[in-house]
Amino acid sequence: MAYRTFNCGELTLDDLGQSVTLAGWVDTIRDHGGVAFIDLRDEYGVTQVVVNDDTLIYHLKKESVISVEGVVVKRDEETVNKKIKTGELEVKVDKLTVLGACTENLPFEISDSKETREDVRLTYRFLDLRNKAVHDNILFRSQVVSFLRKKMESLGFTEITTPILTCSSPEGARDYIIPSRKHEGKFYALPQAPQQFKQLLMVSGFDKYFQIAPCFRDEDARADRSPGEFYQLDFEMAFATQEDVFAVAEDVLYDTFTKFGGGKAVSPAPFVRIPYEESMLKYGTDKPDLRNPLEIVDLTDFFSDVEFKAFKGRPVRGINVPGCAKQSKGWFEKMLKFALEIGMKGLGYIEVLEDGSYKGPIDKFLPPEKKEELRRIFNFKTDDTLFFICDAPKRVNELAGQIRTELANRLDLIDKNKFELCFITDFPMYELDEDGKLIFTHNPFSMPQGEMDALLHEDPLKIKAYQYDIVCNGVELSSGAVRNHRPDVMVKAFEMAGYTEQDVKEKFGALFKAFHYGAPPHAGMAPGVDRMIMLLKEEENIREVIAFPMNSNAQDLLLGAPNTVTEMQLRETHIKLRRPVPEK
């Protein structure tokens, strides 16, 4: 006997009078004494079934799985439910079979699960996923991934899977390490990205590679970053320039966001290219939200000859906000409070009055000629407000970026009906860590602009790399780079970051060796699938688009990972704990 002949969203008025079998979950039960109405739910929809025999629903609870047999009939006119596809009909039940009883009290109502505490939702994720909104997110994810695969194949890319068990390598984040049973004292690592493998594929003669790649990084969670694992559309191209990669990314992302973006406008190709230094100055971040019309202006030189002690000898940034002077005194006080909360000492500003004069805490420090200069810089109009941000060189851009974002949010300046995509380019190759040591800013396998000549003759902190990011609505979707394919450049680049040639051979032996056997120039990138879907579904938390996510503390509350293992398992992998694990 079949469990169902139709799904719960499939029946139409053409099926009236037909004997059918349906199966699904009991969504609701309305018992009117002698007659009960059950909304039967499956992945495809809801159908109302009518039970005239009380014995069939005795002890039946919501979320039980049942199968019903009966005849399709038309609903009475006054009971038609226009909210569902099957709302004009119902099934008069002759037989009801419980396939899987719900015997426990539900920890939350399925329809309200998104309003439940996250720890409870994740502990009972199998119930949370029954919520239509959450369930649809996962189905949507499948559709997007399927589209991405077809799109990449249409562009001539070959899908190749790369290993999960690999070796540890310094790629910017902490590795997840796995002890080896067969090789005492040695460890595998889960890949932070398929970086070395995809470069090796290029050396192997494959022209265009891609995969929906799982990546593993032992990082703290954020709203747009899941701890532990994530997926990216990883692709690499032989004999490719930066612009070749951009063309592919523009094609794929434009089509994806257009198809699944719910009618929102999408940046047409070519996406805006913004050099890293310009982005940091103009937007205060390397992940600018271009829906925000506000821009930051460097006023350091302007204030160099202004007798205002608080700004003297320090970098100053300005943000002009049209019409902001109309806001209340309380509004400005809230902005000041925000500025203090993020670590600023204050938030100076001037307002442009109707007669062209200025008002505000900074006004008295500006002589007439400087006021006129400001007017020329910003093309002031009545009710404009110019905010000033001043801090240490390392912090001023970041703080200005936060003020820019907060201003736009408080004034509702962001157009939420579009996807603004851009490339951030020309990242610095190196930076200094907290100890003053030279380290890679991004991917250590990137080609420096100027190649060996730059490494030999330029100030390391001024060397730029062929590194780039894709940003959408203030969210980083991807990093990428033109890769280094020359062993001499590879050794020198790592040498400047404190690695010896022997270190390079030990940590990246296969890649180093391969580059001596004829390596083509190659480049690629890897847009994050989870983040793309989060943006497309307008979810604020990335865990809403992942079937079984970890919580913000990197725990799987459903299965209980990470958990303890047996003493035998520890011995087999040659591990001894330095101190006992406390029991909880």
C-alpha positions in Angstrom: 0.0 0.0 0.0 1.3 3.4 -0.9 1.6 6.0 1.9 0.3 8.7 -0.4 -1.1 9.1 -3.9 -1.0 12.9 -3.7 1.1 15.4 -1.7 -0.7 17.9 0.6 -0.3 20.8 -1.8 -1.3 19.0 -5.0 -5.1 18.5 -5.0 -7.3 20.7 -7.1 -11.0 20.9 -7.9 -10.3 18.6 -10.8 -9.8 15.8 -8.2 -13.3 16.1 -6.7 -14.9 12.7 -6.0 -11.6 10.9 -6.3 -10.4 8.5 -3.6 -6.9 9.6 -2.4 -4.3 8.8 0.2 -2.4 11.6 1.9 0.4 11.5 4.4 2.1 14.2 6.5 2.2 15.9 9.9 -0.7 17.0 12.0 -0.5 20.8 11.9 -3.7 21.6 13.8 -6.6 19.6 15.2 -10.0 21.3 15.6 -12.4 18.9 17.4 -16.0 20.0 17.3 -17.4 16.8 18.9 -18.3 14.2 16.4 -16.4 15.9 13.7 -12.8 17.0 13.6 -10.8 19.1 11.1 -7.1 18.3 10.7 -4.7 20.5 8.7 -2.4 17.9 7.3 1.1 19.3 6.3 4.0 18.1 4.3 6.8 19.8 2.4 4.5 20.8 -0.4 1.5 22.4 1.4 -1.5 21.9 3.6 -4.7 20.0 3.0 -7.7 20.0 5.4 -9.1 16.6 6.2 -12.4 15.8 7.9 -12.7 13.0 10.4 -16.2 12.0 11.5 -15.1 9.1 13.8 -13.7 10.2 17.2 -12.0 6.9 17.7 -9.7 7.7 14.8 -8.2 10.8 16.5 -8.2 9.4 20.1 -4.9 10.5 21.7 -3.8 12.0 18.4 -1.4 14.9 19.1 -0.1 17.7 16.9 3.1 16.9 14.9 2.2 13.2 14.8 2.8 11.7 11.3 -0.4 10.1 9.8 -1.7 8.7 6.6 -5.4 9.2 5.6 -7.6 7.6 3.0 -10.7 9.3 1.8 -12.7 11.2 -0.9 -12.0 14.7 -2.1 -15.0 16.9 -1.6 -15.7 20.6 -2.1 -15.7 22.8 1.0 -18.8 24.8 2.0 -18.5 28.3 0.6 -18.2 29.9 4.1 -15.3 27.6 5.0 -13.1 28.3 1.9 -9.5 29.2 2.9 -8.0 31.4 0.2 -4.6 31.5 2.0 -3.7 28.0 0.8 -3.7 26.4 -2.6 -6.0 23.6 -1.5 -8.4 25.9 0.3 -11.5 25.2 -1.8 -11.5 21.5 -1.0 -11.0 18.9 1.8 -10.7 15.2 2.1 -13.5 13.2 3.9 -11.5 10.5 5.8 -12.5 6.9 5.8 -9.3 5.5 7.3 -6.5 7.1 9.4 -3.3 5.4 10.3 -0.7 6.8 12.7 2.7 6.3 11.1 4.8 8.1 13.7 3.2 9.3 16.9 4.3 12.5 18.7 4.5 11.3 22.3 6.3 14.3 23.9 5.2 17.9 24.6 6.5 20.2 22.0 9.3 22.6 23.2 7.7 25.3 21.0 5.0 25.9 18.5 6.3 25.0 15.1 4.8 28.1 13.5 6.4 30.3 16.1 9.8 28.6 16.3 11.8 31.6 14.9 10.6 33.6 18.0 12.1 30.9 20.3 15.5 31.2 22.0 18.2 30.1 19.6 19.6 27.4 22.0 16.2 25.7 22.2 15.8 26.0 18.4 19.1 24.4 17.8 18.6 21.6 20.4 15.4 20.7 18.6 16.6 21.7 15.1 14.6 18.8 13.5 11.4 20.6 14.8 12.7 24.1 13.9 13.2 22.9 10.4 9.5 22.0 10.1 8.7 25.8 10.4 7.8 26.8 6.8 10.1 29.9 6.8 13.1 27.9 8.0 12.3 24.9 5.8 11.9 27.1 2.8 15.4 28.7 3.4 16.9 25.2 3.1 15.0 24.5 -0.1 16.0 27.9 -1.4 19.6 27.1 -0.7 19.4 23.9 -2.7 17.9 25.8 -5.7 20.7 28.4 -5.5 23.5 25.8 -5.3 22.0 23.9 -8.2 21.9 27.1 -10.2 25.5 27.9 -9.4 26.6 24.5 -10.5 24.8 24.8 -13.8 26.1 28.3 -14.4 29.7 27.4 -13.8 29.4 24.4 -16.1 27.9 26.6 -18.8 31.0 28.8 -18.5 33.2 25.8 -19.2 34.3 25.0 -15.6 34.9 21.5 -14.5 33.7 20.4 -11.0 36.5 18.6 -9.1 36.3 17.7 -5.4 39.4 18.1 -3.3 40.5 16.3 -0.1 39.0 17.0 3.3 41.9 15.5 5.3 45.0 17.5 4.5 47.9 19.1 6.2 48.0 22.2 8.4 49.2 25.4 6.7 49.3 29.1 7.7 46.3 30.6 5.8 45.1 33.2 8.2 42.9 31.3 10.6 43.2 28.5 13.2 43.1 24.9 11.8 40.9 22.1 13.0 43.4 19.3 13.5 42.8 15.6 13.5 45.2 13.1 15.1 46.5 10.2 13.0 46.1 6.6 14.4 48.6 5.1 12.0 51.3 7.9 12.3 52.0 8.6 16.0 52.4 12.3 16.9 51.2 13.5 13.5 48.0 15.3 12.5 45.8 16.0 9.6 44.0 19.3 9.3 40.7 20.2 7.8 41.1 22.6 4.9 40.5 26.3 5.6 40.1 26.4 1.8 41.1 24.2 -1.1 43.9 26.7 -1.8 46.9 24.5 -2.6 44.8 21.8 -4.3 43.2 24.2 -6.7 46.5 25.7 -7.6 47.9 22.3 -8.1 45.0 21.5 -10.4 46.1 24.5 -12.6 49.6 23.1 -12.7 48.1 19.7 -13.6 46.7 21.2 -16.8 43.1 21.7 -15.9 41.9 25.0 -17.3 38.9 26.0 -15.3 38.1 24.3 -11.9 35.2 24.8 -9.5 33.5 23.2 -6.6 31.0 24.0 -3.8 33.8 23.6 -1.3 33.4 23.0 2.4 35.9 25.1 4.4 36.8 24.7 8.1 38.1 27.5 10.3 38.3 27.6 14.0 37.0 31.1 14.3 34.5 32.9 16.5 31.0 33.3 15.2 29.5 36.5 13.8 26.1 37.3 12.4 27.6 36.7 8.9 30.0 33.9 9.9 29.2 30.5 11.1 31.9 29.0 13.3 33.5 25.7 12.2 32.4 25.2 8.6 31.1 27.1 5.7 30.7 26.6 1.9 32.1 28.7 -0.9 31.8 28.7 -4.7 35.5 28.0 -5.2 36.9 28.6 -8.7 40.3 28.9 -10.4 41.4 29.7 -13.9 44.6 29.0 -15.8 46.2 31.8 -17.9 43.9 34.3 -16.3 44.3 37.9 -15.3 42.5 39.7 -12.5 40.0 41.1 -15.0 39.3 37.5 -16.4 38.3 36.5 -12.8 36.1 39.6 -12.4 34.3 38.9 -15.6 33.3 35.4 -14.4 32.3 36.7 -11.0 30.2 39.4 -12.5 28.4 37.0 -14.8 27.7 34.5 -12.1 26.7 36.8 -9.3 24.6 39.1 -11.5 22.6 36.2 -12.8 22.3 34.6 -9.3 21.2 37.8 -7.6 18.8 38.7 -10.4 17.2 35.2 -10.5 16.8 34.8 -6.7 16.8 38.4 -5.5 13.0 38.9 -5.4 13.0 41.6 -8.0 15.6 43.8 -6.3 17.9 45.8 -8.6 21.3 44.3 -9.0 24.5 46.2 -9.9 25.1 45.7 -13.6 28.6 44.6 -14.9 31.2 45.9 -14.6 31.0 46.2 -10.8 32.6 49.2 -9.3 36.3 48.7 -8.6 37.5 50.5 -5.4 41.2 50.4 -4.4 41.7 49.3 -0.7 43.2 52.6 0.4 40.3 54.6 -1.2 37.7 52.4 0.4 39.2 52.8 3.9 39.4 56.5 3.5 36.0 57.1 1.7 33.9 54.5 3.6 36.0 53.7 6.7 36.0 50.0 5.8 37.1 47.5 3.2 33.5 46.2 3.2 31.6 49.3 2.1 27.8 49.3 1.8 27.3 51.3 -1.4 23.6 51.7 -0.7 24.7 54.3 1.9 25.1 57.6 0.0 27.3 59.2 2.7 31.0 59.5 2.0 34.0 60.3 4.3 36.4 63.1 3.4 39.9 63.5 4.8 40.1 66.9 6.6 43.5 66.4 8.1 45.2 69.0 6.0 42.3 71.4 6.4 42.7 71.4 10.2 46.5 71.6 10.1 46.4 75.4 10.4 43.3 75.6 12.6 43.8 76.4 16.3 41.7 73.6 17.7 43.7 71.6 20.2 41.5 68.4 20.0 42.3 68.1 16.3 45.9 69.3 16.3 48.4 67.0 14.7 45.9 64.1 14.4 44.0 62.8 11.4 40.5 64.2 11.0 37.6 62.9 8.9 34.4 64.7 7.9 30.9 63.3 6.9 28.4 65.8 5.5 24.7 64.7 6.0 22.2 66.6 3.9 19.1 67.8 5.8 20.4 66.4 9.1 20.1 69.8 10.9 16.3 69.2 11.1 16.8 66.5 13.6 16.0 67.1 17.3 18.4 67.9 20.0 17.7 64.4 21.4 18.7 62.8 18.1 22.2 64.5 18.3 22.6 63.4 21.9 21.9 59.8 20.9 24.6 60.1 18.2 27.0 61.4 20.7 26.2 58.6 23.0 26.9 56.1 20.2 30.2 57.8 19.5 31.3 57.4 23.1 30.2 53.8 23.2 32.5 52.9 20.2 35.5 54.6 21.9 35.4 58.2 20.6 36.1 61.1 22.9 33.3 63.1 21.4 31.5 63.9 18.1 31.9 67.4 16.8 29.7 68.9 14.2 28.5 72.1 12.5 25.0 72.8 11.0 24.4 75.0 8.0 21.7 77.6 8.8 19.2 79.2 6.3 21.3 82.4 6.0 24.4 80.4 5.3 26.0 80.7 8.7 27.1 77.8 10.8 26.0 76.6 14.2 27.6 73.9 16.4 30.4 73.1 18.9 33.2 73.4 16.2 31.9 76.7 14.7 33.8 79.1 17.0 37.1 77.5 16.2 36.8 78.2 12.4 37.8 81.5 11.0 35.7 82.9 8.1 38.2 81.9 5.4 38.1 78.2 6.7 34.4 78.2 6.8 34.3 79.3 3.1 36.8 76.6 2.3 34.5 74.0 3.9 31.6 75.4 1.9 33.6 74.8 -1.3 34.7 71.2 -0.3 31.2 70.0 0.6 28.9 72.3 -1.5 26.8 73.0 1.6 23.1 73.5 1.5 20.7 74.7 4.1 20.2 72.2 7.0 23.3 70.2 6.1 25.3 68.9 9.1 29.0 68.1 8.9 30.3 65.6 11.5 33.9 65.4 12.5 35.8 62.3 13.5 39.3 62.5 15.0 41.4 59.8 16.5 44.7 57.9 16.2 45.8 57.0 12.7 45.1 53.3 13.2 41.6 53.9 14.4 40.2 57.0 12.7 39.0 55.4 9.5 37.3 52.5 11.3 35.5 55.0 13.7 34.5 57.2 10.8 33.1 54.1 9.0 31.0 53.2 12.1 29.7 56.8 12.3 28.8 56.7 8.6 26.9 53.5 9.0 25.1 54.7 12.2 24.1 57.9 10.5 22.6 56.1 7.5 20.7 53.7 9.7 19.3 56.3 12.0 18.2 58.5 9.1 17.0 55.6 7.0 19.2 56.5 4.1 19.9 52.9 2.9 17.9 51.7 -0.1 17.0 48.1 0.9 15.5 47.3 -2.5 18.8 46.7 -4.3 22.0 44.7 -4.2 25.1 46.9 -4.6 28.2 44.8 -5.5 31.7 46.1 -5.9 35.3 44.8 -6.0 37.9 46.0 -3.5 41.3 45.8 -5.1 45.0 46.5 -4.5 45.2 45.2 -1.0 48.6 45.6 0.7 50.7 42.5 0.6 52.0 42.9 4.1 51.1 44.6 7.4 52.6 44.7 10.9 51.1 42.7 13.7 50.8 43.9 17.3 54.5 43.0 17.9 55.7 44.9 14.9 56.3 41.7 12.8 55.7 41.7 9.1 52.8 39.4 8.2 50.6 38.7 5.2 47.4 40.7 5.1 45.5 38.2 3.0 46.3 35.0 1.2 50.1 34.3 1.3 49.9 32.7 -2.2 49.0 36.0 -3.9 51.3 37.5 -6.6 52.7 40.9 -5.5 52.3 43.7 -8.0 55.7 44.1 -9.6 56.6 40.5 -8.7 60.2 40.0 -7.7 61.2 43.6 -8.4 58.7 44.9 -5.9 59.9 42.4 -3.2 63.5 43.4 -3.7 63.2 47.1 -4.0 60.0 48.5 -2.5 59.1 49.2 1.1 57.2 46.0 2.2 54.3 48.0 3.7 53.8 49.7 0.3 53.8 46.6 -1.8 50.4 45.9 -3.2 49.1 42.5 -4.2 46.8 41.2 -6.9 44.3 40.6 -4.1 40.6 41.5 -4.3 37.3 41.1 -2.5 33.7 41.1 -3.6 31.4 43.0 -1.3 27.6 43.1 -1.5 25.6 45.5 0.7 28.4 45.8 3.2 29.0 42.0 3.4 32.2 40.5 2.2 31.2 37.7 -0.2 34.6 36.6 -1.4 38.3 37.0 -1.4 40.5 36.1 -4.3 43.8 36.8 -6.0 46.1 36.4 -8.9 48.3 33.6 -7.6 52.0 33.4 -7.4 53.2 30.7 -9.7 56.9 31.4 -9.5 59.0 29.5 -6.9 61.6 32.3 -6.6 58.9 34.8 -5.8 57.2 32.4 -3.4 60.4 31.9 -1.4 61.1 35.7 -1.3 57.6 36.6 -0.3 57.5 34.1 2.6 61.1 35.1 3.6 59.9 38.7 4.1 57.2 37.3 6.4 59.7 35.4 8.5 59.7 32.0 6.8 62.9 30.3 5.6 63.1 28.5 2.3 63.1 25.3 4.3 59.9 26.4 6.0 58.3 26.8 2.6 59.4 23.4 1.4 58.1 21.8 4.6 54.7 23.6 4.7 54.0 23.9 1.0 56.2 21.2 -0.4 53.9 20.0 -3.1 53.1 23.5 -4.4 56.8 24.6 -4.3 57.8 21.4 -6.1 55.1 21.8 -8.7 56.1 25.3 -9.6 59.4 23.9 -10.8 57.7 21.8 -13.4 56.0 24.5 -15.5 53.2 26.4 -13.8 50.8 28.6 -15.7 49.7 32.0 -14.5 46.4 31.5 -12.7 43.9 33.3 -10.6 40.6 32.7 -8.9 38.2 33.5 -6.0 35.6 31.9 -3.9 32.2 33.7 -3.1 30.7 32.4 0.1 27.5 30.4 -0.6 26.1 30.8 3.0 26.5 34.6 2.8 25.0 34.9 -0.6 21.9 33.0 0.5 21.7 35.0 3.7 21.6 38.2 1.7 19.1 36.8 -0.9 16.7 35.7 1.9 17.2 38.9 3.9 18.2 37.1 7.0 20.3 38.9 9.6 21.9 35.7 10.9 23.7 33.2 8.7 22.5 30.3 10.9 19.0 30.8 9.4 20.2 29.4 6.0 22.2 26.4 7.3 20.4 23.2 8.0 22.4 22.1 11.0 24.5 25.1 12.2 26.6 25.4 15.3 25.7 28.0 17.9 27.7 31.1 18.5 29.9 29.2 20.9 30.9 26.6 18.2 28.7 23.9 19.7 26.3 21.5 17.9 23.5 21.5 20.4 21.6 18.8 18.5 24.2 16.1 18.4 26.3 17.4 21.3 29.6 18.2 19.5 32.2 18.7 20.6 32.0 15.8 23.0 34.4 13.6 25.0 35.8 10.3 23.5 36.8 7.1 25.2 40.2 6.4 26.7 40.7 3.7 24.0 40.1 6.3 21.2 42.6 8.6 22.8 45.2 5.8 23.1 44.7 4.7 19.5 45.5 8.3 18.3 48.4 8.6 20.8 46.8 11.4 22.8 47.0 12.0 26.5 45.1 14.8 28.0 47.2 17.2 30.1 44.4 17.5 32.7 41.1 15.7 33.2 38.0 17.0 31.5 35.5 18.2 34.2 32.2 16.4 34.1 29.1 18.5 33.5 
